[in-house]
C-alpha cells in the first residue's frame, strides 16, 4: 500500500491503534483473522441482469460504476478511512441459479487499482439472466462476504434492480434477515430509467417504497432512486461516497434522484424527491 504523504502514514498508524478502542466503547468488535486483508469496507455491488434489464441498461449500469469508482470524490472518500482501502466485487444476478461474479474481490487503495477494477468491469460480457430471484441474489452476496479472506470494519450489499419481485429461490425476507443478523447493511438503487432504449418497468407499485420496506436494512441503510441515464452515474457516485464514508456526509442535492431510509411496513414514506435524508436502522 502506498501513501502520498507522511501525514497519511501517521493517520493510518494512529487509526490502527485507536480503532479497536473506539469500537470496544461502541460495543463492537473488529478482530481480523490471521492473514486476512484489512479494509474499511467490504462492498458487494449486486447488479440486476434479469430479463427486464436489456443490454443498453447493462451497459450503462457498468459504465456508471466504472466511472464512479475512478472519480476523485470516491477516491477521496477511500483515502479518509482508517486503512485507506476498500474491497469491491461486482456481481450480476438473475434467477435463482444465476448469480455471476463479473469482477472478483479487488482491493481499491488508489487510482491505479480503481482503474484496474473499472477495466475488468467493462470488458466482461453479460453474465446473468432469468426471472427475478432477489432472495437468492442477497444470499449470494452474503456468502461472498462471509467466505472471503478480507476483514472489513463495515460490510455492505449494494443492491440494484428495476423491480422488487421475487419469482423463485430463497424468500427475500429470509435472505435479508440472515444478512442483517450477521451485521451486514443492505442499500438499494431503484432503477427507473425512462430512455427510449430501456426495458420494462414495474407499474403496479412504487418501486422505491418497496425497496425501503422489504429489501434494504441495517444501520443507516438507504435507497437511491434514479430515472434516467444522465442521473445514473451521478447517483452511483454519490451512493458509493455515502457507503464508503458511512453516511457521515449525507447532505446535499443531486439531479433526478432521491434517497429514502429503510422503513417498517406500517410507516409511510415521505416525499423526498431530490434530497438526501437522514436514515434510521430498521430490521
Short mmCIF file of the C-alpha atoms (twelve columns), coordinates in Angstrom:
data_MODEL
# 
_entry.id   MODEL 
# 
loop_
_atom_site.group_PDB 
_atom_site.id 
_atom_site.type_symbol 
_atom_site.label_atom_id 
_atom_site.label_alt_id 
_atom_site.label_comp_id 
_atom_site.label_asym_id 
_atom_site.label_seq_id 
_atom_site.Cartn_x 
_atom_site.Cartn_y 
_atom_site.Cartn_z 
_atom_site.pdbx_PDB_model_num 
ATOM 1   C CA . UNK A 1   0.000   0.000   0.000   1 
ATOM 2   C CA . UNK A 2   1.331   3.489   -0.850  1 
ATOM 3   C CA . UNK A 3   0.643   6.749   0.969   1 
ATOM 4   C CA . UNK A 4   1.170   10.139  -0.608  1 
ATOM 5   C CA . UNK A 5   2.369   11.984  2.492   1 
ATOM 6   C CA . UNK A 6   3.923   11.449  5.901   1 
ATOM 7   C CA . UNK A 7   0.673   12.717  7.419   1 
ATOM 8   C CA . UNK A 8   -1.147  9.868   5.721   1 
ATOM 9   C CA . UNK A 9   1.214   7.343   7.301   1 
ATOM 10  C CA . UNK A 10  0.753   8.868   10.748  1 
ATOM 11  C CA . UNK A 11  -3.041  8.924   10.414  1 
ATOM 12  C CA . UNK A 12  -3.119  5.289   9.331   1 
ATOM 13  C CA . UNK A 13  -0.843  4.197   12.200  1 
ATOM 14  C CA . UNK A 14  -2.845  6.135   14.793  1 
ATOM 15  C CA . UNK A 15  -6.067  4.729   13.382  1 
ATOM 16  C CA . UNK A 16  -4.736  1.194   13.698  1 
ATOM 17  C CA . UNK A 17  -4.003  1.817   17.379  1 
ATOM 18  C CA . UNK A 18  -7.204  3.571   18.429  1 
ATOM 19  C CA . UNK A 19  -9.770  1.793   16.211  1 
ATOM 20  C CA . UNK A 20  -10.144 -1.278  18.493  1 
ATOM 21  C CA . UNK A 21  -10.681 1.040   21.492  1 
ATOM 22  C CA . UNK A 22  -13.290 3.124   19.672  1 
ATOM 23  C CA . UNK A 23  -15.193 0.036   18.595  1 
ATOM 24  C CA . UNK A 24  -14.969 -1.515  22.050  1 
ATOM 25  C CA . UNK A 25  -16.544 1.602   23.570  1 
ATOM 26  C CA . UNK A 26  -19.287 1.394   20.931  1 
ATOM 27  C CA . UNK A 27  -19.956 -2.254  21.760  1 
ATOM 28  C CA . UNK A 28  -18.487 -3.566  18.500  1 
ATOM 29  C CA . UNK A 29  -15.516 -5.732  17.686  1 
ATOM 30  C CA . UNK A 30  -13.058 -5.701  14.804  1 
ATOM 31  C CA . UNK A 31  -10.640 -8.612  15.063  1 
ATOM 32  C CA . UNK A 32  -9.227  -9.597  11.671  1 
ATOM 33  C CA . UNK A 33  -8.371  -13.233 11.170  1 
ATOM 34  C CA . UNK A 34  -4.726  -14.118 10.685  1 
ATOM 35  C CA . UNK A 35  -3.601  -13.494 7.126   1 
ATOM 36  C CA . UNK A 36  -6.744  -11.599 6.086   1 
ATOM 37  C CA . UNK A 37  -6.698  -8.298  4.203   1 
ATOM 38  C CA . UNK A 38  -7.792  -5.415  6.438   1 
ATOM 39  C CA . UNK A 39  -10.056 -2.795  4.844   1 
ATOM 40  C CA . UNK A 40  -12.509 -0.116  5.893   1 
ATOM 41  C CA . UNK A 41  -15.343 -1.565  3.817   1 
ATOM 42  C CA . UNK A 42  -16.317 -4.816  2.125   1 
ATOM 43  C CA . UNK A 43  -18.808 -3.919  -0.602  1 
ATOM 44  C CA . UNK A 44  -20.711 -6.235  -2.944  1 
ATOM 45  C CA . UNK A 45  -22.089 -4.391  -5.965  1 
ATOM 46  C CA . UNK A 46  -25.121 -6.552  -6.763  1 
ATOM 47  C CA . UNK A 47  -26.488 -5.523  -10.168 1 
ATOM 48  C CA . UNK A 48  -29.741 -6.551  -11.844 1 
ATOM 49  C CA . UNK A 49  -29.251 -8.558  -15.053 1 
ATOM 50  C CA . UNK A 50  -32.696 -10.175 -15.270 1 
ATOM 51  C CA . UNK A 51  -34.864 -10.266 -18.369 1 
ATOM 52  C CA . UNK A 52  -36.318 -6.797  -17.695 1 
ATOM 53  C CA . UNK A 53  -32.807 -5.320  -17.907 1 
ATOM 54  C CA . UNK A 54  -31.872 -5.007  -21.572 1 
ATOM 55  C CA . UNK A 55  -28.358 -4.763  -22.997 1 
ATOM 56  C CA . UNK A 56  -28.465 -0.957  -23.027 1 
ATOM 57  C CA . UNK A 57  -29.164 -0.944  -19.289 1 
ATOM 58  C CA . UNK A 58  -26.429 -3.495  -18.615 1 
ATOM 59  C CA . UNK A 59  -24.009 -1.179  -20.401 1 
ATOM 60  C CA . UNK A 60  -24.997 1.973   -18.592 1 
ATOM 61  C CA . UNK A 61  -25.028 0.199   -15.219 1 
ATOM 62  C CA . UNK A 62  -21.453 -0.988  -15.713 1 
ATOM 63  C CA . UNK A 63  -20.331 2.309   -17.193 1 
ATOM 64  C CA . UNK A 64  -21.878 4.139   -14.259 1 
ATOM 65  C CA . UNK A 65  -19.979 2.060   -11.704 1 
ATOM 66  C CA . UNK A 66  -16.755 2.107   -13.736 1 
ATOM 67  C CA . UNK A 67  -16.903 5.890   -13.978 1 
ATOM 68  C CA . UNK A 68  -17.796 6.297   -10.314 1 
ATOM 69  C CA . UNK A 69  -15.017 4.128   -8.896  1 
ATOM 70  C CA . UNK A 70  -12.294 6.261   -10.524 1 
ATOM 71  C CA . UNK A 71  -13.956 9.579   -9.647  1 
ATOM 72  C CA . UNK A 72  -11.989 11.903  -7.387  1 
ATOM 73  C CA . UNK A 73  -14.841 12.121  -4.846  1 
ATOM 74  C CA . UNK A 74  -14.914 8.335   -4.403  1 
ATOM 75  C CA . UNK A 75  -11.122 8.094   -4.195  1 
ATOM 76  C CA . UNK A 76  -11.074 10.959  -1.666  1 
ATOM 77  C CA . UNK A 77  -13.635 9.127   0.483   1 
ATOM 78  C CA . UNK A 78  -11.457 5.993   0.408   1 
ATOM 79  C CA . UNK A 79  -8.367  7.991   1.396   1 
ATOM 80  C CA . UNK A 80  -10.093 9.301   4.527   1 
ATOM 81  C CA . UNK A 81  -10.642 5.837   6.031   1 
ATOM 82  C CA . UNK A 82  -8.548  4.194   8.741   1 
ATOM 83  C CA . UNK A 83  -6.845  1.792   6.346   1 
ATOM 84  C CA . UNK A 84  -7.445  3.885   3.196   1 
ATOM 85  C CA . UNK A 85  -8.572  0.700   1.442   1 
ATOM 86  C CA . UNK A 86  -11.883 -0.872  0.485   1 
ATOM 87  C CA . UNK A 87  -12.722 -4.249  -1.055  1 
ATOM 88  C CA . UNK A 88  -15.130 -4.463  -4.014  1 
ATOM 89  C CA . UNK A 89  -16.710 -7.202  -6.056  1 
ATOM 90  C CA . UNK A 90  -19.279 -6.792  -8.849  1 
ATOM 91  C CA . UNK A 91  -21.975 -9.456  -9.228  1 
ATOM 92  C CA . UNK A 92  -24.811 -9.637  -11.744 1 
ATOM 93  C CA . UNK A 93  -27.910 -11.557 -10.698 1 
ATOM 94  C CA . UNK A 94  -30.851 -13.151 -12.477 1 
ATOM 95  C CA . UNK A 95  -32.892 -16.199 -11.467 1 
ATOM 96  C CA . UNK A 96  -32.200 -18.493 -8.509  1 
ATOM 97  C CA . UNK A 97  -29.404 -20.298 -10.405 1 
ATOM 98  C CA . UNK A 98  -27.809 -17.221 -11.959 1 
ATOM 99  C CA . UNK A 99  -25.609 -15.029 -9.758  1 
ATOM 100 C CA . UNK A 100 -22.425 -14.364 -11.701 1 
ATOM 101 C CA . UNK A 101 -19.222 -12.737 -10.434 1 
ATOM 102 C CA . UNK A 102 -18.215 -10.208 -13.091 1 
ATOM 103 C CA . UNK A 103 -15.256 -8.774  -11.129 1 
ATOM 104 C CA . UNK A 104 -13.875 -10.749 -8.148  1 
ATOM 105 C CA . UNK A 105 -12.878 -9.207  -4.829  1 
ATOM 106 C CA . UNK A 106 -10.447 -6.381  -5.536  1 
ATOM 107 C CA . UNK A 107 -8.676  -4.102  -3.054  1 
ATOM 108 C CA . UNK A 108 -9.085  -0.444  -4.038  1 
ATOM 109 C CA . UNK A 109 -6.465  1.822   -2.462  1 
ATOM 110 C CA . UNK A 110 -5.998  4.495   -5.115  1 
ATOM 111 C CA . UNK A 111 -6.492  5.459   -8.732  1 
ATOM 112 C CA . UNK A 112 -4.386  2.602   -10.124 1 
ATOM 113 C CA . UNK A 113 -6.375  -0.199  -8.517  1 
ATOM 114 C CA . UNK A 114 -9.630  1.635   -9.246  1 
ATOM 115 C CA . UNK A 115 -8.747  1.742   -12.940 1 
ATOM 116 C CA . UNK A 116 -7.970  -1.967  -12.935 1 
ATOM 117 C CA . UNK A 117 -11.399 -2.698  -11.416 1 
ATOM 118 C CA . UNK A 118 -13.158 -0.434  -13.929 1 
ATOM 119 C CA . UNK A 119 -11.308 -2.019  -16.827 1 
ATOM 120 C CA . UNK A 120 -12.269 -5.557  -15.795 1 
ATOM 121 C CA . UNK A 121 -15.881 -4.492  -15.339 1 
ATOM 122 C CA . UNK A 122 -16.197 -3.053  -18.841 1 
ATOM 123 C CA . UNK A 123 -14.504 -5.971  -20.600 1 
ATOM 124 C CA . UNK A 124 -16.780 -8.784  -19.424 1 
ATOM 125 C CA . UNK A 125 -19.823 -9.926  -21.414 1 
ATOM 126 C CA . UNK A 126 -23.298 -10.049 -19.893 1 
ATOM 127 C CA . UNK A 127 -23.293 -12.988 -17.493 1 
ATOM 128 C CA . UNK A 128 -26.661 -13.455 -15.734 1 
ATOM 129 C CA . UNK A 129 -30.226 -13.968 -16.921 1 
ATOM 130 C CA . UNK A 130 -33.668 -15.189 -15.913 1 
ATOM 131 C CA . UNK A 131 -36.614 -14.029 -13.829 1 
ATOM 132 C CA . UNK A 132 -36.121 -12.146 -10.559 1 
ATOM 133 C CA . UNK A 133 -34.718 -14.087 -7.621  1 
ATOM 134 C CA . UNK A 134 -33.817 -11.267 -5.236  1 
ATOM 135 C CA . UNK A 135 -33.587 -13.522 -2.196  1 
ATOM 136 C CA . UNK A 136 -31.053 -15.752 -3.945  1 
ATOM 137 C CA . UNK A 137 -29.072 -12.668 -5.006  1 
ATOM 138 C CA . UNK A 138 -28.921 -11.330 -1.441  1 
ATOM 139 C CA . UNK A 139 -27.919 -14.783 -0.172  1 
ATOM 140 C CA . UNK A 140 -25.105 -14.945 -2.751  1 
ATOM 141 C CA . UNK A 141 -23.789 -11.528 -1.719  1 
ATOM 142 C CA . UNK A 142 -23.950 -12.535 1.944   1 
ATOM 143 C CA . UNK A 143 -21.999 -15.707 1.207   1 
ATOM 144 C CA . UNK A 144 -19.339 -13.800 -0.750  1 
ATOM 145 C CA . UNK A 145 -18.745 -11.573 2.265   1 
ATOM 146 C CA . UNK A 146 -18.889 -14.410 4.764   1 
ATOM 147 C CA . UNK A 147 -16.372 -16.611 2.940   1 
ATOM 148 C CA . UNK A 148 -13.812 -14.128 1.632   1 
ATOM 149 C CA . UNK A 149 -10.299 -13.606 3.018   1 
ATOM 150 C CA . UNK A 150 -10.976 -9.965  3.853   1 
ATOM 151 C CA . UNK A 151 -11.667 -8.337  7.196   1 
ATOM 152 C CA . UNK A 152 -13.622 -5.104  6.925   1 
ATOM 153 C CA . UNK A 153 -14.822 -2.657  9.526   1 
ATOM 154 C CA . UNK A 154 -18.139 -2.461  7.660   1 
ATOM 155 C CA . UNK A 155 -19.804 -4.919  5.294   1 
ATOM 156 C CA . UNK A 156 -22.367 -3.692  2.780   1 
ATOM 157 C CA . UNK A 157 -24.505 -5.146  -0.012  1 
ATOM 158 C CA . UNK A 158 -25.244 -2.539  -2.698  1 
ATOM 159 C CA . UNK A 159 -28.357 -3.959  -4.400  1 
ATOM 160 C CA . UNK A 160 -29.769 -2.549  -7.657  1 
ATOM 161 C CA . UNK A 161 -32.894 -3.535  -9.584  1 
ATOM 162 C CA . UNK A 162 -35.837 -2.235  -11.590 1 
ATOM 163 C CA . UNK A 163 -38.312 -4.479  -9.736  1 
ATOM 164 C CA . UNK A 164 -38.933 -5.814  -6.236  1 
ATOM 165 C CA . UNK A 165 -40.500 -9.113  -7.360  1 
ATOM 166 C CA . UNK A 166 -39.114 -12.484 -6.264  1 
ATOM 167 C CA . UNK A 167 -40.249 -15.329 -8.500  1 
ATOM 168 C CA . UNK A 168 -38.122 -18.203 -7.228  1 
ATOM 169 C CA . UNK A 169 -35.493 -19.275 -4.735  1 
ATOM 170 C CA . UNK A 170 -34.993 -18.034 -1.198  1 
ATOM 171 C CA . UNK A 171 -37.701 -15.628 0.049   1 
ATOM 172 C CA . UNK A 172 -36.448 -12.061 0.299   1 
ATOM 173 C CA . UNK A 173 -37.338 -11.808 3.986   1 
ATOM 174 C CA . UNK A 174 -35.294 -14.905 4.815   1 
ATOM 175 C CA . UNK A 175 -32.163 -13.794 2.944   1 
ATOM 176 C CA . UNK A 176 -32.492 -10.242 4.245   1 
ATOM 177 C CA . UNK A 177 -32.901 -11.380 7.856   1 
ATOM 178 C CA . UNK A 178 -29.854 -13.641 7.600   1 
ATOM 179 C CA . UNK A 179 -27.678 -10.825 6.242   1 
ATOM 180 C CA . UNK A 180 -28.841 -8.312  8.841   1 
ATOM 181 C CA . UNK A 181 -28.373 -10.782 11.693  1 
ATOM 182 C CA . UNK A 182 -24.767 -11.196 10.553  1 
ATOM 183 C CA . UNK A 183 -24.173 -7.456  10.840  1 
ATOM 184 C CA . UNK A 184 -24.409 -6.583  7.147   1 
ATOM 185 C CA . UNK A 185 -26.043 -3.461  5.724   1 
ATOM 186 C CA . UNK A 186 -28.187 -3.598  2.580   1 
ATOM 187 C CA . UNK A 187 -28.582 -0.433  0.495   1 
ATOM 188 C CA . UNK A 188 -30.660 -0.144  -2.661  1 
ATOM 189 C CA . UNK A 189 -30.540 1.513   -6.066  1 
ATOM 190 C CA . UNK A 190 -34.006 1.554   -7.635  1 
ATOM 191 C CA . UNK A 191 -33.633 1.949   -11.411 1 
ATOM 192 C CA . UNK A 192 -36.397 3.939   -13.105 1 
ATOM 193 C CA . UNK A 193 -34.735 4.588   -16.462 1 
ATOM 194 C CA . UNK A 194 -37.085 6.250   -18.967 1 
ATOM 195 C CA . UNK A 195 -34.793 6.336   -22.010 1 
ATOM 196 C CA . UNK A 196 -36.217 5.006   -25.280 1 
ATOM 197 C CA . UNK A 197 -33.748 2.110   -25.338 1 
ATOM 198 C CA . UNK A 198 -34.531 0.894   -21.831 1 
ATOM 199 C CA . UNK A 199 -36.699 -2.096  -20.949 1 
ATOM 200 C CA . UNK A 200 -39.889 -2.566  -18.947 1 
ATOM 201 C CA . UNK A 201 -40.569 -1.019  -15.533 1 
ATOM 202 C CA . UNK A 202 -42.858 -2.076  -12.703 1 
ATOM 203 C CA . UNK A 203 -46.170 -0.220  -12.879 1 
ATOM 204 C CA . UNK A 204 -48.328 -1.785  -10.156 1 
ATOM 205 C CA . UNK A 205 -46.407 -0.383  -7.167  1 
ATOM 206 C CA . UNK A 206 -43.956 2.285   -6.050  1 
ATOM 207 C CA . UNK A 207 -40.515 0.726   -6.510  1 
ATOM 208 C CA . UNK A 208 -38.550 2.811   -4.043  1 
ATOM 209 C CA . UNK A 209 -41.194 2.288   -1.354  1 
ATOM 210 C CA . UNK A 210 -40.994 -1.471  -1.925  1 
ATOM 211 C CA . UNK A 211 -37.208 -1.303  -1.580  1 
ATOM 212 C CA . UNK A 212 -37.451 0.731   1.624   1 
ATOM 213 C CA . UNK A 213 -39.984 -1.623  3.187   1 
ATOM 214 C CA . UNK A 214 -38.768 -5.037  2.096   1 
ATOM 215 C CA . UNK A 215 -35.182 -5.101  0.839   1 
ATOM 216 C CA . UNK A 216 -32.811 -2.601  2.425   1 
ATOM 217 C CA . UNK A 217 -31.900 -2.694  6.108   1 
ATOM 218 C CA . UNK A 218 -29.244 -2.226  8.751   1 
ATOM 219 C CA . UNK A 219 -27.818 0.882   10.433  1 
ATOM 220 C CA . UNK A 220 -28.018 3.899   8.147   1 
ATOM 221 C CA . UNK A 221 -29.369 1.936   5.184   1 
ATOM 222 C CA . UNK A 222 -30.986 3.831   2.323   1 
ATOM 223 C CA . UNK A 223 -32.394 3.554   -1.189  1 
ATOM 224 C CA . UNK A 224 -31.484 5.877   -4.050  1 
ATOM 225 C CA . UNK A 225 -33.832 6.244   -6.999  1 
ATOM 226 C CA . UNK A 226 -32.764 7.361   -10.477 1 
ATOM 227 C CA . UNK A 227 -34.919 7.839   -13.539 1 
ATOM 228 C CA . UNK A 228 -32.567 8.291   -16.447 1 
ATOM 229 C CA . UNK A 229 -29.167 7.716   -17.984 1 
ATOM 230 C CA . UNK A 230 -27.822 11.143  -17.056 1 
ATOM 231 C CA . UNK A 231 -28.708 10.806  -13.376 1 
ATOM 232 C CA . UNK A 232 -27.477 7.228   -13.044 1 
ATOM 233 C CA . UNK A 233 -23.726 7.865   -12.993 1 
ATOM 234 C CA . UNK A 234 -24.116 10.744  -10.527 1 
ATOM 235 C CA . UNK A 235 -26.371 8.708   -8.250  1 
ATOM 236 C CA . UNK A 236 -23.943 5.775   -8.251  1 
ATOM 237 C CA . UNK A 237 -21.067 8.086   -7.377  1 
ATOM 238 C CA . UNK A 238 -22.945 9.734   -4.519  1 
ATOM 239 C CA . UNK A 239 -24.114 6.349   -3.274  1 
ATOM 240 C CA . UNK A 240 -20.580 4.970   -3.223  1 
ATOM 241 C CA . UNK A 241 -19.314 8.044   -1.365  1 
ATOM 242 C CA . UNK A 242 -22.042 7.592   1.262   1 
ATOM 243 C CA . UNK A 243 -21.245 3.906   1.670   1 
ATOM 244 C CA . UNK A 244 -17.512 4.458   1.909   1 
ATOM 245 C CA . UNK A 245 -17.893 7.391   4.291   1 
ATOM 246 C CA . UNK A 246 -20.544 5.545   6.335   1 
ATOM 247 C CA . UNK A 247 -23.120 8.265   5.725   1 
ATOM 248 C CA . UNK A 248 -21.157 10.996  7.500   1 
ATOM 249 C CA . UNK A 249 -21.689 13.418  4.597   1 
ATOM 250 C CA . UNK A 250 -25.308 12.576  3.837   1 
ATOM 251 C CA . UNK A 251 -26.458 16.025  2.843   1 
ATOM 252 C CA . UNK A 252 -26.923 17.983  -0.347  1 
ATOM 253 C CA . UNK A 253 -28.855 17.521  -3.549  1 
ATOM 254 C CA . UNK A 254 -28.433 15.687  -6.835  1 
ATOM 255 C CA . UNK A 255 -30.447 15.841  -10.010 1 
ATOM 256 C CA . UNK A 256 -33.311 13.409  -10.695 1 
ATOM 257 C CA . UNK A 257 -32.602 11.188  -7.738  1 
ATOM 258 C CA . UNK A 258 -33.965 10.688  -4.249  1 
ATOM 259 C CA . UNK A 259 -32.756 8.891   -1.176  1 
ATOM 260 C CA . UNK A 260 -35.057 7.224   1.352   1 
ATOM 261 C CA . UNK A 261 -34.273 5.322   4.558   1 
ATOM 262 C CA . UNK A 262 -35.423 1.819   5.343   1 
ATOM 263 C CA . UNK A 263 -38.875 1.943   6.887   1 
ATOM 264 C CA . UNK A 264 -41.163 -0.569  8.602   1 
ATOM 265 C CA . UNK A 265 -44.119 -1.710  6.527   1 
ATOM 266 C CA . UNK A 266 -46.591 0.360   8.548   1 
ATOM 267 C CA . UNK A 267 -44.621 3.615   8.287   1 
ATOM 268 C CA . UNK A 268 -45.450 5.889   5.313   1 
ATOM 269 C CA . UNK A 269 -42.554 7.004   3.153   1 
ATOM 270 C CA . UNK A 270 -42.395 10.829  2.919   1 
ATOM 271 C CA . UNK A 271 -41.993 12.511  -0.431  1 
ATOM 272 C CA . UNK A 272 -38.316 13.383  -0.718  1 
ATOM 273 C CA . UNK A 273 -37.526 13.952  -4.375  1 
ATOM 274 C CA . UNK A 274 -34.118 15.462  -4.946  1 
ATOM 275 C CA . UNK A 275 -32.767 15.473  -1.409  1 
ATOM 276 C CA . UNK A 276 -30.799 13.286  0.955   1 
ATOM 277 C CA . UNK A 277 -32.468 12.407  4.244   1 
ATOM 278 C CA . UNK A 278 -31.043 11.007  7.446   1 
ATOM 279 C CA . UNK A 279 -31.749 7.292   7.578   1 
ATOM 280 C CA . UNK A 280 -32.610 5.120   10.560  1 
ATOM 281 C CA . UNK A 281 -31.913 1.494   11.361  1 
ATOM 282 C CA . UNK A 282 -34.872 -0.778  10.691  1 
ATOM 283 C CA . UNK A 283 -34.666 -4.573  10.757  1 
# 
